[in-house]
């Protein structure tokens, strides 16, 4: 999996087919309305992908200084305790990972 390299603040979306998701259309409008100055980029990870695929994506997001957050689409959210510990919630109201 090739890491996404952007030179602007980025919110990541992890799913099966992110390009077709409505969030790819809605998020830019939210970002503009809220003055976030953030773009959205999708990582497509097949269902039942090996753990290494998830580790690679999470590692990239964790290490990207321009990453402003990420959303994992529900079908991807199978228990991956080690990867979840790699991420942290930015706001106190976020559910614990």
Phi and psi restraints in degrees (value plus and minus 20) as a CYANA .aco file:
   2 UNK   PHI    -106.9   -66.9
   2 UNK   PSI     109.0   149.0
   3 UNK   PHI     -85.2   -45.2
   3 UNK   PSI     123.9   163.9
   4 UNK   PHI     -99.2   -59.2
   4 UNK   PSI     108.9   148.9
   5 UNK   PHI    -137.8   -97.8
   5 UNK   PSI      86.5   126.5
   6 UNK   PHI    -140.2  -100.2
   6 UNK   PSI     135.1   175.1
   7 UNK   PHI    -127.6   -87.6
   7 UNK   PSI       0.4    40.4
   8 UNK   PHI    -152.3  -112.3
   8 UNK   PSI     140.0   180.0
   9 UNK   PHI     -75.3   -35.3
   9 UNK   PSI     112.8   152.8
  10 UNK   PHI    -151.9  -111.9
  10 UNK   PSI     116.5   156.5
  11 UNK   PHI    -124.8   -84.8
  11 UNK   PSI     107.8   147.8
  12 UNK   PHI    -118.7   -78.7
  12 UNK   PSI     126.0   166.0
  13 UNK   PHI    -145.2  -105.2
  13 UNK   PSI     101.1   141.1
  14 UNK   PHI    -128.3   -88.3
  14 UNK   PSI     102.4   142.4
  15 UNK   PHI    -178.1  -138.1
  15 UNK   PSI    -189.1  -149.1
  16 UNK   PHI    -106.5   -66.5
  16 UNK   PSI     -65.2   -25.2
  17 UNK   PHI    -159.9  -119.9
  17 UNK   PSI      56.0    96.0
  18 UNK   PHI     -84.1   -44.1
  18 UNK   PSI     -52.4   -12.4
  19 UNK   PHI     -80.2   -40.2
  19 UNK   PSI     -52.2   -12.2
  20 UNK   PHI    -108.7   -68.7
  20 UNK   PSI     -23.2    16.8
  21 UNK   PHI     -96.7   -56.7
  21 UNK   PSI     123.6   163.6
  22 UNK   PHI     -84.6   -44.6
  22 UNK   PSI     -43.5    -3.5
  23 UNK   PHI     -81.9   -41.9
  23 UNK   PSI     -46.5    -6.5
  24 UNK   PHI     -88.5   -48.5
  24 UNK   PSI     -44.1    -4.1
  25 UNK   PHI    -112.2   -72.2
  25 UNK   PSI     -60.9   -20.9
  26 UNK   PHI     -93.1   -53.1
  26 UNK   PSI     -61.9   -21.9
  27 UNK   PHI     -77.8   -37.8
  27 UNK   PSI     -66.2   -26.2
  28 UNK   PHI     -77.8   -37.8
  28 UNK   PSI     -55.5   -15.5
  29 UNK   PHI     -87.4   -47.4
  29 UNK   PSI     -62.2   -22.2
  30 UNK   PHI     -81.7   -41.7
  30 UNK   PSI     -65.8   -25.8
  31 UNK   PHI     -78.7   -38.7
  31 UNK   PSI     -64.0   -24.0
  32 UNK   PHI     -84.9   -44.9
  32 UNK   PSI     -67.2   -27.2
  33 UNK   PHI     -82.4   -42.4
  33 UNK   PSI     -55.1   -15.1
  34 UNK   PHI    -113.3   -73.3
  34 UNK   PSI     -22.7    17.3
  35 UNK   PHI      46.4    86.4
  35 UNK   PSI      13.7    53.7
  36 UNK   PHI     -96.3   -56.3
  36 UNK   PSI     -49.8    -9.8
  37 UNK   PHI      43.1    83.1
  37 UNK   PSI      13.3    53.3
  38 UNK   PHI    -140.1  -100.1
  38 UNK   PSI     118.3   158.3
  39 UNK   PHI    -120.2   -80.2
  39 UNK   PSI     148.4   188.4
  40 UNK   PHI    -136.4   -96.4
  40 UNK   PSI     120.7   160.7
  41 UNK   PHI    -153.5  -113.5
  41 UNK   PSI     118.8   158.8
  42 UNK   PHI    -125.0   -85.0
  42 UNK   PSI     120.2   160.2
  43 UNK   PHI    -130.6   -90.6
  43 UNK   PSI     101.4   141.4
  44 UNK   PHI    -113.4   -73.4
  44 UNK   PSI     100.0   140.0
  45 UNK   PHI    -144.8  -104.8
  45 UNK   PSI      98.9   138.9
  46 UNK   PHI     -80.2   -40.2
  46 UNK   PSI     130.6   170.6
  47 UNK   PHI     -77.2   -37.2
  47 UNK   PSI     121.6   161.6
  48 UNK   PHI      40.8    80.8
  48 UNK   PSI       8.2    48.2
  49 UNK   PHI     -85.1   -45.1
  49 UNK   PSI     135.2   175.2
  50 UNK   PHI     -83.6   -43.6
  50 UNK   PSI     132.4   172.4
  51 UNK   PHI     -72.7   -32.7
  51 UNK   PSI     -54.5   -14.5
  52 UNK   PHI     -79.7   -39.7
  52 UNK   PSI     -54.3   -14.3
  53 UNK   PHI     -82.4   -42.4
  53 UNK   PSI     -63.2   -23.2
  54 UNK   PHI     -88.1   -48.1
  54 UNK   PSI     -62.2   -22.2
  55 UNK   PHI     -79.4   -39.4
  55 UNK   PSI     -60.9   -20.9
  56 UNK   PHI     -83.7   -43.7
  56 UNK   PSI     -66.4   -26.4
  57 UNK   PHI     -84.8   -44.8
  57 UNK   PSI     -69.6   -29.6
  58 UNK   PHI     -81.6   -41.6
  58 UNK   PSI     -61.2   -21.2
  59 UNK   PHI     -81.7   -41.7
  59 UNK   PSI     -62.4   -22.4
  60 UNK   PHI     -82.5   -42.5
  60 UNK   PSI     -67.5   -27.5
  61 UNK   PHI     -82.7   -42.7
  61 UNK   PSI     -62.8   -22.8
  62 UNK   PHI     -81.5   -41.5
  62 UNK   PSI     -58.3   -18.3
  63 UNK   PHI    -110.9   -70.9
  63 UNK   PSI     -27.4    12.6
  64 UNK   PHI    -100.1   -60.1
  64 UNK   PSI      93.5   133.5
  65 UNK   PHI     -85.8   -45.8
  65 UNK   PSI     -36.9     3.1
  66 UNK   PHI    -117.1   -77.1
  66 UNK   PSI     -20.1    19.9
  67 UNK   PHI     -91.3   -51.3
  67 UNK   PSI     107.7   147.7
  68 UNK   PHI    -126.8   -86.8
  68 UNK   PSI     -21.1    18.9
  69 UNK   PHI     131.2   171.2
  69 UNK   PSI     159.4   199.4
  70 UNK   PHI    -174.6  -134.6
  70 UNK   PSI     133.7   173.7
  71 UNK   PHI    -145.5  -105.5
  71 UNK   PSI     110.9   150.9
  72 UNK   PHI    -126.9   -86.9
  72 UNK   PSI     100.6   140.6
  73 UNK   PHI     -85.4   -45.4
  73 UNK   PSI     119.7   159.7
  74 UNK   PHI     -66.2   -26.2
  74 UNK   PSI     -65.1   -25.1
  75 UNK   PHI     -79.8   -39.8
  75 UNK   PSI     -42.0    -2.0
  76 UNK   PHI    -102.7   -62.7
  76 UNK   PSI     -35.8     4.2
  77 UNK   PHI    -102.2   -62.2
  77 UNK   PSI      36.4    76.4
  78 UNK   PHI    -104.6   -64.6
  78 UNK   PSI     138.6   178.6
  79 UNK   PHI     -80.1   -40.1
  79 UNK   PSI      96.0   136.0
  80 UNK   PHI    -154.7  -114.7
  80 UNK   PSI      50.5    90.5
  81 UNK   PHI     -72.1   -32.1
  81 UNK   PSI     -63.6   -23.6
  82 UNK   PHI     -83.4   -43.4
  82 UNK   PSI     -63.4   -23.4
  83 UNK   PHI     -87.8   -47.8
  83 UNK   PSI     -58.0   -18.0
  84 UNK   PHI     -84.0   -44.0
  84 UNK   PSI     -54.8   -14.8
  85 UNK   PHI     -87.2   -47.2
  85 UNK   PSI     -41.5    -1.5
  86 UNK   PHI     -93.3   -53.3
  86 UNK   PSI     -42.3    -2.3
  87 UNK   PHI    -122.9   -82.9
  87 UNK   PSI     137.9   177.9
  88 UNK   PHI    -157.4  -117.4
  88 UNK   PSI     135.1   175.1
  89 UNK   PHI    -100.3   -60.3
  89 UNK   PSI     113.3   153.3
  90 UNK   PHI    -104.6   -64.6
  90 UNK   PSI     -41.0    -1.0
  91 UNK   PHI    -145.4  -105.4
  91 UNK   PSI     126.5   166.5
  92 UNK   PHI     -82.5   -42.5
  92 UNK   PSI     -41.3    -1.3
  93 UNK   PHI    -107.4   -67.4
  93 UNK   PSI     -24.2    15.8
  94 UNK   PHI     -88.1   -48.1
  94 UNK   PSI     122.5   162.5
  95 UNK   PHI     -85.8   -45.8
  95 UNK   PSI     126.7   166.7
  96 UNK   PHI     -83.3   -43.3
  96 UNK   PSI     118.8   158.8
